[in-house]
Amino acid sequence: MKRHVISFPRHCFPLFSYHSHLDPSLNRLPFSRRCFSEKNCSFDSTTRNFPDYSPKKPILQDSELIRQIAIAIKQRRSEPLRRVLKPYESKFRADHLIWVLMSIRNDYRLVLNFFEWACLRRDPSLEARCILAQIATASKDLKMARKLIQDFWVNPNLDVGVSFGHFVEQLIYTYKDWGSDPRVFDIFFQVLVEAGMLNEARKLFDKMLNYGLLISVESCNLFVSHLSKDLDGIKVALKVFSEFPEVGVCWNTASYNIIIHSLCQIGRVVEAHQLLLQMELRGCMPDVVSYSTITSGYCQVGELQKLLKLIEEMQVKGLKPNPFTYNSIILLLCKTGKVAEAERVLREMISEGIAPDSVVYTTLIDGFCKFGNVSAAYRLFDEMQKRKISPDFITYTAVICGLCRSGKVMEADKLFHDMVCKQLEPDEVTYTALIDGYCKEGKVKEAFSLHNKMLEMGLTPNVVTYTALTDGLCKCGEVDTANELLHEMCRKGLELNIYTYNSLVNGLCKAGNIDQAVKLMKDMEVTGFHPDAITYTTLMDAYCKSREMDKAHELLRQMLDRGLQPTVVTFNVLMNGFCMSGMLQDGEKLLKWMLEKGIMPNASTYNSLMKQYCIRNNMHATTEIYKGMCAKGVGPDANTYNILIKGHCKARNMKEAWFLHKDMVGKGFSPTASSYNALIKGFYKRKKFSEANQMFEKMRSEGLVADREIYNILADINYDEGKMELTLELCDEAIEKCLVGDIQNKNT
């Protein structure tokens, strides 16, 4: 008996091996035979035949009843069956069902109606259910066939092992005479897989091979996909993918995509990429999904260059990246701090006619916020709403976190209330970000108010929430209250971690209690927590700010003796200490040593040196440091630009200051009030009143307040030009912004 193959693509090779020397004569065989591998060439001789169907014959009395029922429903088919069969209802038994079906089997609609009528009165036997599934499949009503099989398996009291054996037996028994359509086994296989009965599905697959039937590649794909839901299942899926071609399964592109996804899930991205290359050699062309899956895999392991190279390969083959591909690229670029490049990818995506979704925008917004460029994040936040893409609570949380990190807590609070008004529920992360923001501003009362609101909403504060509150209390000098809070935290079953201790150390240092912070660091070890690089860096920072550089050096030595690797932040703390103490030569030596040791400085490292040289009016040295920074591939941040702008304005290099201002704004950074003040004063001194006014208006539009000297300058300019109304307006604004603002600040 020939094996029936339900679907047959051109390729059928096992995983990680090649059959490049197949006998050419195999291509002349019928396709149902051709998909066997060589070692199965003797399989047909052992193929079992499906049994003949031989039901129990009805007794004479039953035969007459069955004949009457069959005639009645055929002749009166337009009438409701409940009316037609009412005279026979009391005599009808479950075993009559099959005998009636044998009489009407060629009329599918009548078969369905009668089966439904019978099921309302008696539960059908398993044999009857299988017969109807065979008829439905042969009649191409695969949806009904699936329902008939599914309905049997919804019973929670089934003994799966026993029921599976009986069901397979009945489906095989009824196959030959009631349908002979192999898709019925395909449907049964799919039902088993979807019900999570994967062992039984594999048994059915093997059983069908004995009868010369091969489950379709689509069903096998479903099987492999369900196997791949956990690590152990992925191992089995890889084994199945390797073994099934040996019995004739011919994997398609969807099959490869499932395995590629599985390999990426367990971090074997290189193997997934190799499989992508093998697909073509096996006559199976990768599609956009194949490439997108691997780009996502490279994104997860941080391989940016490999990801970009893969995109190039994809485009060479005429495949356009889909939204999933673009999102992977944007995510990885944001993770690696290349947020400006990530936005360029967004622009390319839009130009290709691919509409970005909420996930893409949220990824970019979060990236800009994490790297301190909140204005760019806000711009994207507004853009997505103009595109009718509604920000979700994750988007709002990203912006709130960014604003809080940038010290713009009032803006964050406003956005928080906007979020609540739009029926979006903040989660623990949202509340904790705002609590941390208030604590960093010293507004502990507001932070605890939010903490209480959080509890009212049924949310549970986590260790990060309590760490933020502890940090806030310590900064306000309320160390005893912070300790009480930590005890409350422990009573709630939350365990202190290294971050909590580091927060306490930081709080004590900020409050000027360095000795107490050192004692706490020693107490940490007693409780089983070892100080890490952050602990040491925090204490070093405190010593540097109090000009105790010897003690900072001693801590660095202890840190190295313990085998802890200093971070770039550690060196930035030392650099800042040297610069604040006027030890610029030591600072430059430290920078040189970092570069020699392969420790890459960041913008903050260079900023400390440039700031001190600007204060000393040494713009030549400042410029040389800036050039060296750019030559090393370290990009300037907002602080870099603000330092340079103020330095050049002070040195009356207004052309350079103006160029830096334009470059800064072009990269999405926002100048500070002090930078605007410096530019306005610089333009005024050079008699460029129009430019000074332009800067002042820009400053006002961004909600920044100019200092008193600026108001005096602009009032004088307008008075000299005879603009009395504008002069009075500036005087009123100066009183409101400067004098009244100062009084309110003193009172608070």
ABEGO torsion letter per residue (X at the ends): XBBBBABBBABBBBBGBBBAABBAAAAABBAAAAABBAAAAAAAAABBBBBBBBBBBBBAAAAAAAAAAAAAAAAAAABBAAAAAAAAAAABBAAAAAAAAAAAAABAAAAAAAAAAAAAABBBBAAAAAAAAAAAAAAGBAAAAAAAAAAAAABAABBAAAAAAAAAAAAAAAAAAAAGBAAAAAAAAAAAAAAGBAAAAAAAAAAAAAAGBBBBAAAAAAAAAAAAABAAAAAAAAAAAAAAAAAGBBBBAAAAAAAAAAAAAAGBAAAAAAAAAAAAAAGBBBBAAAAAAAAAAAAAAGBAAAAAAAAAAAAAAGBBBBAAAAAAAAAAAAAAGBAAAAAAAAAAAAAAGBBBBAAAAAAAAAAAAAAGBAAAAAAAAAAAAAAGBBBBAAAAAAAAAAAAAAGBAAAAAAAAAAAAAAGBBBBAAAAAAAAAAAAAAGBAAAAAAAAAAAAAAGBBBBAAAAAAAAAAAAAAGBAAAAAAAAAAAAAAGBBBBAAAAAAAAAAAAAAGBAAAAAAAAAAAAAAGBBBBAAAAAAAAAAAAAAGBAAAAAAAAAAAAAAGBBBBAAAAAAAAAAAAAAGBAAAAAAAAAAAAAAGBBBBAAAAAAAAAAAAAAGBAAAAAAAAAAAAAAGBBBBAAAAAAAAAAAAAAGBAAAAAAAAAAAAAAGBBBBAAAAAAAAAAAAAAGBAAAAAAAAAAAAAAGBBBBAAAAAAAAAAAAAAGBAAAAAAAAAAAAAAAAAAAAAAAAX
